[in-house]
Each structure stands twice: as C-alpha cells, then as structure tokens.
C-alpha cells in the first residue's frame, strides 16, 4: 500500500482510501478520542491521562518488561520499588506529552507557546543570527517532536529522520502532525544522505543518538551503569554537514502542565575526536538529560539489544522479570 510520496527522498504522508475500511475504524476512534482530549485544558486532562497511562502500563507486559530490564542494567543502584515508580511515571508522561503534541497540531501554536519554557534558547538564537548549520542531538524523550514543531512554526526549516510505524494509518497521522508547520521528514530506510543534504541546505537537523544500530559500525561504550552499542555518526555529520551539534531535551511537567526545553552548549570538542570518544560523549549527553528526569525517557525501547560477543541479549534472559 502506498501511503507516501517522495521528492528527493523526502517522506510526504499521503492519505490512502483504504484507511476508511472497517479494519481501521478502531484506530480512527482512538485518534478522535485523543484529539478531543487534547482540546481540553491541560489542568483537566493531565490527571486523567496520567491515571490512564499508569493503568495501561500495568497491562503492557512486553513494554514494561523492556523498561524493567533497561533500568535494572542502567540504574542498578535504585531499589526495585524505585525503578517501578519511574516506569509508572514514564507511562503517565507518555500520553500527557502526546496530548500536548496533538494540541499543537490542532490549535494556534501561540496558545501552546504560553506553556513552553526554553532554557538556553540564546545558544540557538545566536546560531540563527549567524546562519550556522545546526544538528540537534535529541535523546528519545516522550515529548521529542514538540521542540521541532515549535521551531518550524516560527519559520525555521527542520529536517528529521524517523522510523515508519507498523500501522499505516498511525504512521500517516503521526507524520502529518509532525509536518504541520513544514520541514522535511526522512525515513531511515532511505539512508542518511537525504538528511545530510537537507542540513547542508540550511535545514536544522534532528538527530537521535540512542538507537541501537548493531555492532558492525558501533562502539561499545559506557551508558549509565552498563554499556551500549553506540553509532559515532555525529562526528561525520559535523564535518560533512559543516554543522554544530547542540544537545536538546524536552521535559513535560504534569504538575504545572508546562514543557521545559533544555539546550546545552554546542559539542565543538568532538571535531577531532576518535570514534570511542564520540560515542561516549553522545551517551554522556543522554545521561546528563535523563538522570534528573528518568520518567521522560522511552525506556521501553530495546536500547541494549546489541551486546559484546558471548553475552546474552538482556531481553532474551528468561530469568529477568519472567512473563506471568
């Protein structure tokens, strides 16, 4: 089924008439309900979504187990009760953050900006004034798409890479929302060259540093209390894109219903670094952002899938959090 078109390998979601078939009616109902929820005042919807997220997290056995394993490896110094509390709050944060993204898709962005606080915004404002190429290094947080959408709504050209979702309708809706204010979406299965071309043309890039791309081109470097196969691609991107790499992380605060966007100084120290140093510095930035706000991170991903030779993949260890 064709649900997108490409222009210079840019992904453009296209509505398919098959989305009207009965097999998608349940998905449409969920999308509609979420859209209605997003239009409610955040002070009203956040407690509802938080409770619903915590409840859903109890039934999402596979996703919860991945989070349990990740936190056991990454933060073994915490008690099991503390790690479980982080997971509960993670499942609460997910729908709360997504509702803010949906609100941004449906309403005037000025309304959402009133609840957004940038920390370190002067760093990128200076780069904008000097017309510098920028690549944001953005760990997988639940509110990850919102800063890019906000910048795009201000007129800044944004380019991002993404994985297609398995459900074609959800993939269509999600990417339509992401592109509401313009910008370019590049599917990962098209390779990295289209993304590089966009950054070189003046688009600000959005790069996610914490995905597991296998052992072949990765470096095994420290990641919290364990290690991770980390692709040191940011060094190459800096050079071929002639860009500065700026760490960024959004944090949704359900208590005051606001989004804090944290920006750190450019990673100019990486220009002449070797691959292990590049990989470790990327992980350091993830740790810096996530440690104070662990509930914001998508611990349900298979972050630690690739291990050194002879080690068992954590998610295949049947003795860890056995399924009941």
C-alpha positions in Angstrom: 0.0 0.0 0.0 1.4 3.4 -1.0 0.9 5.9 1.8 3.6 8.4 0.9 5.3 10.1 -1.9 8.9 11.1 -2.2 10.6 14.2 -3.5 14.3 14.0 -3.3 13.7 11.1 -0.9 11.7 13.3 1.4 8.9 11.4 3.0 5.5 13.0 2.5 2.5 11.2 4.0 -0.4 10.7 1.7 -4.0 9.6 2.6 -5.0 6.2 1.3 -8.6 5.4 0.7 -8.1 2.0 2.4 -7.9 3.9 5.7 -11.7 4.1 5.5 -12.1 0.3 5.7 -13.6 -1.2 8.8 -10.3 -2.6 10.0 -9.2 1.0 10.7 -12.3 2.1 12.5 -11.0 1.3 15.9 -7.8 3.3 15.2 -9.9 6.2 14.0 -12.0 6.1 17.2 -8.8 6.2 19.3 -7.4 9.1 17.2 -10.6 11.0 17.5 -10.8 10.4 21.3 -7.2 11.6 21.7 -7.9 14.7 19.6 -10.9 15.6 21.8 -8.8 15.0 24.9 -6.1 17.3 23.5 -8.6 20.1 23.2 -9.4 20.0 27.0 -7.5 22.3 29.3 -4.2 20.7 30.3 -5.0 21.0 34.0 -8.1 18.8 33.4 -6.7 16.3 31.0 -3.3 15.6 32.6 -4.6 13.8 35.7 -6.9 11.7 33.5 -4.2 10.8 31.0 -1.7 10.2 33.8 -4.0 7.7 35.5 -4.9 6.1 32.2 -1.2 5.8 31.3 -0.2 4.2 34.6 -3.1 1.7 34.2 -2.1 0.9 30.6 1.5 0.4 31.8 0.3 -2.5 34.0 -1.2 -4.3 31.1 1.6 -3.6 28.6 3.6 -6.6 29.7 6.2 -6.7 27.0 6.9 -2.9 27.0 7.0 -2.9 30.8 9.5 -5.8 30.9 11.8 -4.0 28.5 11.7 -0.9 30.7 12.4 -3.1 33.8 15.4 -4.7 32.1 16.8 -1.4 30.9 16.5 0.2 34.3 18.0 -2.8 36.0 21.0 -2.6 33.8 21.3 1.2 33.7 20.4 2.1 37.3 21.1 -0.9 39.5 21.7 1.4 42.4 18.0 2.0 42.7 15.7 -0.4 44.5 13.2 -2.3 42.5 10.4 -0.2 44.0 12.2 3.0 42.9 12.6 1.6 39.4 8.9 0.5 39.2 7.9 4.0 40.3 9.9 5.5 37.4 8.2 3.1 35.0 4.8 4.1 36.3 5.6 7.8 35.8 7.0 7.1 32.4 3.7 5.5 31.3 1.9 8.5 32.8 4.2 11.0 31.0 3.8 9.4 27.6 0.1 10.3 26.9 0.5 13.7 28.6 3.3 14.6 26.3 1.5 13.3 23.3 -1.6 15.3 24.1 0.5 18.5 24.1 1.8 17.5 20.7 -1.8 16.9 19.5 -2.8 20.2 20.9 0.0 21.8 18.9 -1.3 20.1 15.8 -4.9 21.3 16.3 -4.5 24.8 17.8 -2.7 28.0 17.2 0.9 27.4 18.2 0.9 30.7 20.2 -1.5 29.1 22.6 0.9 26.2 23.3 3.9 28.5 23.5 2.5 30.1 26.6 3.3 26.8 28.4 6.7 26.3 27.0 10.0 27.4 28.6 13.3 27.3 26.8 16.4 27.0 28.8 19.5 28.1 26.8 17.5 29.4 23.9 20.1 32.2 23.4 22.5 29.4 22.2 20.5 28.7 19.1 19.3 32.2 18.6 22.9 33.3 18.1 23.4 30.5 15.6 20.3 31.5 13.7 21.5 35.1 13.6 24.9 33.9 12.2 23.2 31.5 9.8 25.1 28.5 11.1 24.2 24.9 10.3 22.8 23.1 13.3 22.2 19.4 14.2 20.2 18.9 17.5 21.3 15.8 19.5 18.0 14.7 21.0 17.6 11.7 23.3 14.4 9.7 23.0 12.0 11.6 25.3 8.2 11.3 25.1 7.9 15.0 24.0 10.7 14.7 21.4 8.7 16.0 18.5 7.4 19.2 20.2 10.5 21.4 20.1 11.0 20.6 16.3 7.3 21.5 15.6 7.6 24.7 17.7 10.7 25.8 15.8 9.1 25.0 12.5 6.1 27.1 13.5 8.4 30.0 13.9 9.7 29.6 10.3 12.8 27.6 11.0 13.4 24.8 8.4 13.7 21.5 10.3 14.8 18.1 8.9 14.4 14.9 10.9 14.9 11.1 10.5 12.3 8.6 11.6 11.2 5.0 11.6 7.9 4.2 9.9 5.3 2.7 12.3 3.8 -0.7 11.6 0.2 0.6 11.4 -0.1 2.6 8.2 -2.9 4.8 9.5 -1.0 5.7 12.7 2.1 6.3 10.6 0.1 8.7 8.3 -1.4 10.7 11.1 1.8 10.9 13.2 3.8 12.2 10.3 1.1 14.6 9.1 1.2 16.1 12.6 4.9 16.3 12.6 4.8 18.2 9.3 2.0 20.6 10.2 4.3 23.6 10.1 6.6 22.4 7.3 10.0 20.8 7.4 11.3 17.6 6.0 10.9 14.0 7.2 13.5 11.4 6.0 12.7 7.7 6.5 15.7 5.8 7.9 15.4 3.1 5.3 16.3 5.8 2.7 19.7 6.1 4.3 21.3 9.2 5.8 22.3 11.1 2.6 18.9 12.9 2.2 19.2 14.1 5.8 22.8 15.3 5.2 21.7 17.2 2.0 18.9 18.9 4.0 21.2 20.1 6.7 23.7 21.4 4.1 20.8 23.3 2.5 20.2 25.1 5.8 17.7 22.9 7.5 18.3 22.4 11.2 18.7 18.6 11.7 17.2 16.5 14.4 19.4 13.5 15.3 18.5 10.8 17.8 21.8 9.4 19.3 20.5 6.5 21.4 19.1 4.0 18.9 20.8 0.5 18.6 22.2 0.1 15.0 24.0 -3.2 15.7 27.7 -3.9 16.3 29.2 -3.5 12.8 29.8 0.2 12.9 29.1 0.9 16.5 31.4 1.4 19.5 30.8 -0.4 22.8 31.0 2.5 25.3 29.6 3.2 28.8 25.9 4.0 29.1 24.8 4.7 32.6 25.9 1.7 34.7 26.2 -0.6 31.7 27.4 -0.2 28.1 25.7 0.3 24.8 26.5 -0.2 21.1 26.6 3.4 20.0 27.0 4.7 16.5 29.5 7.6 16.5 27.9 9.1 13.4 27.8 12.6 14.9 31.5 13.2 14.1 30.9 12.5 10.4 27.8 14.6 10.4 29.5 17.6 11.9 32.1 17.5 9.1 30.1 16.7 6.0 27.2 19.0 7.1 29.5 21.7 8.3 27.3 21.9 11.3 27.5 22.4 15.1 25.9 19.8 17.3 23.6 21.1 20.0 22.2 18.8 22.7 18.5 19.3 23.4 15.9 17.6 25.6 12.2 18.3 26.3 10.7 17.6 29.7 6.9 17.7 30.3 5.9 18.7 33.8 2.4 17.4 34.6 2.3 19.4 37.8 2.3 22.8 36.2 1.3 21.5 32.7 4.3 23.1 31.0 7.1 21.9 28.8 10.7 22.7 29.7 13.2 22.5 26.7 16.8 22.3 27.8 19.6 23.3 25.4 23.3 22.7 26.1 26.4 24.3 24.6 27.5 23.0 21.2 29.7 19.9 21.2 32.6 21.6 19.4 35.1 19.4 21.3 34.1 16.5 19.0 35.6 17.8 15.8 38.9 15.9 16.1 37.7 13.1 18.5 38.1 9.4 17.7 35.1 7.1 17.4 35.1 5.8 21.0 35.3 9.3 22.3 32.5 10.5 20.0 30.3 7.6 21.1 30.9 8.1 24.8 30.3 11.9 24.6 27.0 11.2 23.0 26.0 8.9 25.8 27.2 11.4 28.3 24.7 13.9 27.0 21.9 11.4 27.2 22.8 10.7 30.8 23.1 14.3 31.7 19.5 15.0 30.5 17.9 11.7 31.6 19.2 11.3 35.2 17.2 14.2 36.7 14.1 13.2 34.7 14.2 9.4 34.1 10.4 9.3 33.7 10.7 11.3 30.5 12.8 8.7 28.7 11.5 6.0 26.5 12.8 3.0 28.5 10.5 0.7 26.5 12.9 0.7 23.6 15.4 -2.2 23.1 18.3 0.2 24.0 20.7 -2.6 25.0 19.9 -5.2 22.3 23.4 -5.5 20.9 26.0 -7.0 23.3 29.6 -8.0 23.2 30.4 -11.4 21.7 29.5 -14.2 24.1 26.9 -12.1 26.1 23.2 -12.9 26.0 20.8 -10.1 24.9 19.2 -8.8 28.1 15.6 -9.1 26.6 16.2 -12.8 25.9 17.2 -13.6 29.5 14.2 -15.5 30.7 15.2 -15.3 34.3 14.8 -11.5 34.3 11.2 -10.4 35.1 9.7 -13.6 33.7 6.4 -13.2 32.0 3.4 -14.3 34.1 
